[in-house]
Amino acid sequence: MKYREDKYGNQLSVLGFGCMRFKKKLGRIQMEETEKQVMNAFRNGVNYFDTAFIYPGSEAAIGEIFEKNNIRDKVFIATKLPPQMMRTTEILDKLLGEQLKRLRTDYVDFFLFHMMGDIKLWERLQSIGIEKWIEEKRASGVIRQFGFSFHGNSEMFCRIVDAYDWDMCLIQYNYMDEHTQAGRKGLQHAHAKGIPVMIMEPLRGGKLVNDLPADAKRIFSEHTVQHTPAQWALRWLWNQPEVTVVLSGMNSDEMVQDNINTANTTEIGELTKQDEAMLRSVVNSINAKMKVGCTGCGYCMPCPQNINISGTFSAYNRCFTDNRFKGIKEYAKCTVKEKHAPASACIGCGKCEQHCPQGIEIRKQLKEAEKELEGSAYKAVCAVASAFGKKK
């Protein structure tokens, strides 16, 4: 495993384990599989694990795994807490106590203010005495480093970076988002100030692997150097010296091993001008087909009407990146088999849009998805499923 230094000289694995997408069944994390994957990553040198208060079951899962295998002092835990929940420092103490309990530890290596998309959030935290609270926790050793995760534009990111002496930050960054969100501009600004930058959504929630249009697949296949789409996305990131850790939401043995192999064989500055040009062609191909820039993070859920928003958008995009039949088939699985409400059930309450890191106009896009997905073919599938259900 290759390592890059944090602000204080700690050696962090370039591949971090993103703990939001652990495999689940009926809403419960599959602990046996998850432990196997986490420990395989650890044995292969991965020492950075990222979780959050709002990831269902995640903190408790890694706490249990680390305690069971006696490796807490050999790993770095990064966890997060939304500023919206921090009304007072007393409330913050209570929430942090819950996180430590879940994680089965008495300290956190990296504590992040979650989804800091606006400088006003930081200013509100300052008004409740957050800077004094930070120094108290740092002095006591309960929290060793402080940072923030970010979804927003590069200008706002730079303002937040400049507002405090941060130890690190976490941004969405991939070859599709090179000039959106914090972007390359934000990455370089933070790096210039000596702030390590961790990366989330390197594959855009798997979209840069699973939802590639045929043109993009062809561009990859015809390039002189052969890597899988996932490998290209990770190599593009590790090619940049400003990147410290790349998080991957690994939830299969194959994914863990493949990412480890890619991390072990990627060097800074290895991509050629031809490689970069090839990836720009892929971006153009994806942009020509993609309808909704949803990463599938799930922050918009649960929907009060039981609409699987990210599942709906995935099926909607597939109608154009793959073909309409496959999109409708995926949508039928989401709504009929998995018993989620269709897009047409949206009542326009807007709760989802308050939490979307991508700033997607979800209500508007659900109406567009409805037009594409809920036609005669979909209604026929629903009728067959309903008839079959009655016979049973």
N, C-alpha and C positions, 0 to 999 in steps of 0.2 A: 504493500500500500504506500502511496505517496502522501506526503504531509506538507501543509503550509502553516505558517505561524500566525497566531492571533496577536493582539496588541501587547501581550505580556510574555511572548516567547513560547507559549504552549504549542505543542505540535498537534494540529488537528488534521484528521484524515480528510483528504480532498473529497471523498465520497461520504456524505452524511446520510443517516437513516431517517427518512421522513416518516413519522409514526401516525399520520392521519388516515392512511389508507390500509391499515391492517385488514386482513381478510376476515369477513364476518359471515355468520349464518343466523338468520332470524334476528338480526340486530346485535348479536353477541360476537365478540372477538374470538376467533378460533385459536385458543391459547397454545395448543400443542404445535400447530403449524407456525404460529407467530414466533414462539420461543426458538424453534429450530432455525428459522430464517434470521432472527436477531443474533443468535449465537454463532451462526455460520459467518455472518458479517463481522462480528466481533473477532472471531478467530482469524479472520483474514485481514485484520487491521483497522476496521471501521471503529472509530471511537467517539463519534459525534452523533447524538440522537436528539431529534427535534420533536416536541410534542406541544400540547396546549391545553388549557383548562377546558375549552369548549369542544375538544375532540372526544366524543363519547367513548369512555373506557380506556383511552390511550395512556393517560398518565398511570392509572392503576396497573395496566398490563406491563408496561416497562418497569415499573417499580417492583412488581412481583418477579419478573424475569431476572432483573439485576440482583435482587436479594437472594433468590433461589440459587443463582450461579455464582454468588459472591464476587461480583465484578463492579460494584458501585464506584470504588475508588480508582477504577481503570478506565472509566468512560466520562464523557462530558454530556451533561443533560442540559438542553435548552428547552425552556417552557415559556408559555405566553399567557397574558391575561388582558382582556379587552379594557381599554380606558373607560368605556361607557359604564363598566361595573364598579369603577373606583370613585365613589361619591365622597368618601372620607378616607384618611389613612387608617382609621380603625377598621373600616370595612375591608380595606386592602390587606391589613394584617390577618383578618379572619380568612379571606380567600387564599392568601399565601399559605396559611396554616393547613388549609384543606389540600392544597397542592402538595405540600411536603408529606402529608399523611398518605396521599395516594401514591406518591413516588417512593415512599418508605425510605426517606433520607432526611438529614437535618440541614442540608444546604443544596442550593441550585447553582450550577456553574454559569449559566446564562439565563437571565430573566428579561423577557421582551414585552414591551407594551404592544399589544396585538392590533394590527391593522390601523396604524397611524397614518391616515390619508390626508390629514389637514392640520396645519400648525395650531389651529384653535384648540384641538384636543390636548396638545402639549401645554398650551397656555392655561387651559382649565386645570390640568394636573398641577401646574405650578401654583395655582391659586389655593390648592388644598395642602400645599407643603410637600410636594413630591420630591423636591431636591434634597430636603432635609431627611426625608424617609429613605431615600436612596443611600445617602451617606451613612445613616444608622445601620442599614442592612449590610452595607459593604464592610463597615467597621466590625460588625458582629460576626461576619463570615457566613451569614445565612444566604446571602447572594454574593457571588464573586464578580460577576460582570453584568452590565446593563446595556440593553439595546432596544431596538424596535423593529417590528415588521411593517412593511409598507405596501399599500396599493393606492396609486394616485399618479400624478404627473411628475415629470422631472423637476420642474420649478419648485413645487411644494416639497418634494423630497429634499432638495438642496437646502431649503429653508429650515426643515426639521433637523437635518444634519448639522447646520450651523448654530442651532439653538442651544446645544448642550455638548458637553465633552463625552460623547458616546464611546462605549467599548466595542460595539459591533452593530451591524444592522442586517436585515433580511429582506431581499427584494425578489419580485417576480422578474425573471430574465431568461430569455432563450432567443434563438435566432429569429423567431417571429416577433418578439417583443424588444428587438434591439433599440428601437427608437420610440417605444411607447412605455407606459408606466414610468419607473425611475429611469430605465433605459441605460444605454452606454454612458450618456452624459452624467447621470446620477452615480453610476458605478465608479467612474473615474474621479468624480468630485469627492466621494467618500474615501476612496483609496488615497487621493492626494492629501487628505487630512489624517492619514494613518489609521483609518477605521476599517477593520476587516469586513468584507461583504460576503454574506452567505446567500445562496441562491435557492429559491423555491420555484416550482413549476417549470423545471428544465425541459419537460416534454409537453407542457401545456395540458396537464392532466391526462396524458396519454394521447392527446389529439395529434401530436407529431409522429405518432406511430400507427394508431388504429384508424384514424380518419383521413389518411392521406388520399388525395385524388389520384386517379390513374396517371395523369401527367407527371405528378411529383414522384411517383414510384418509378416511372420510366427514367426520369432524370437521374435518380439515384443509381438505377441499374446500369445506365450507360456511362457513368463516370469512370475515369481511369483507375481510381482507388476505390476499393469495395469495403464498405462497412454497412451495418444495418442502419435504418433511420434513427433508432435510439442511440446507437453508438456515435453517429454523426452529431446528434444534438448535444451529447455530453462532451464529446471532443471539442466542439465549438466553444463550449464554456471553459474547459480546462486549458484550452489554448491561450486564454487570457490571464496574465499575471495578476490582474486586479481581483480575480475571483479567489476566495479563500476555501469555501466548502460548497459543494453542490448537493442539495438534498434530493433524494429519490424516494418516492412513496412505494417502496418495494413490498410485494405481498405474494411472491412465489419464489421457489428455490431457483428457478431458471433466471429470473430477473436479478436476484441477488448475485448469483455467480457471474452473469454477463456484465453487470455494472462493475463488479470487482475487477474483472479482467480488463475492462475498458479503462478504469482508473489506473490500473497498474501499467498500462502501455501508452498513456497519453503524455506528451511533453508540451511544455509552454512554447508557443511559437511554431508548432509543427504544421499547422494548416498553410497550404500554399495559396497563391492568388487564384489558381484554378479551383481549389476547394471552396474558397469563399464565393467565387462567382457561381459555382454550382449550387450552393446553398441559397444565394439570392434568387436564382431561377426557381428553386423549390418554393421559396416564399411567395414569389409572384404567382406560381401555379396554385398554391393554397388560397391566396387572397382572391383569386378569380372565382373560386368555387364556394368558399365559406360564407355562410349566412349569419351566424351568430358566434361571437368570440367567447363562448362559454368554455371554461377550463374544467368544469365538473367538480369544483371544490366543495359544493354542497352548503356553502354559507347561507344561501337563500332558503334553505330548508329548516324545519318542515313547513310546508305550505298548509294553511288552514283548510284548504279544500282538498288536500291530499294529492296534489299534482306533483309528479316527479319532474321538477323543472329542468334539471340538468339532463335527465333521461329523454325528455321531450326534445330539447335542443340538439342532443346527440343524434336522435333519429331524423330531425329536421335537416341538420347538416349533411347527414348521410345520403339524403335524397339527391344532393347536388355533388358531393365529393365521390360518391360511389354510384348508386342508381336509386330511382324512386321506389322500386319494389323492395329493396333491402331496407330503405328508410322506413317504409310502412310496416314491414315485418318487425323491425326493431321496436317501433312504436306500439304495435299490437302486443308484443311481449311485455313491454313496460306497463301498458294500461290494462290489458285483458288478463294475461297470465299472472302478473305481479300485483294486479288489482289496485293500480293507481288511477286517479281520476284523469280524464283527458284534458287537453288544453282548453277546450270549450267550457270547462267548469270554472275557469277563472272569473272571479267577481270583481277584479280590479282593486283589491284592497291596498296593494302596493307594499305590503310588509317585506316581501322578498327584495325589492329594490333598495331598501334601507341597508341591506347587508351585503349586496353584491360587490365584491372587490373590483370587478371589471367595469362597473358603472353601466351595465346593460339595461336598456329599457325593456325589462322583462315582460311587462304587461303587453306592450306593443308587439314584441316578438312572439309571444304566445299566440296572439291573434293571427300572425302570419303563419306560424307553425300549424295552427288549426286549419287554415285554408289549404295547406299543402298535404296534411296528413289525414284529415278526417273526411275524406271523400268516399266514394262508393266502394272502393276496394277495402278500406278500413271498416266500413259499416258491414260489409259482407263477412269479414273475419269475426266481428263482434257477434253477428247473428248466429254464425256457426258455433262459436264458443258458448253462447247462451243456450242454444238448442242442446248441445252436448252436455252442458251442466244440468239441464232439467232432466235428461235421460238418466243421469247418474243419480 
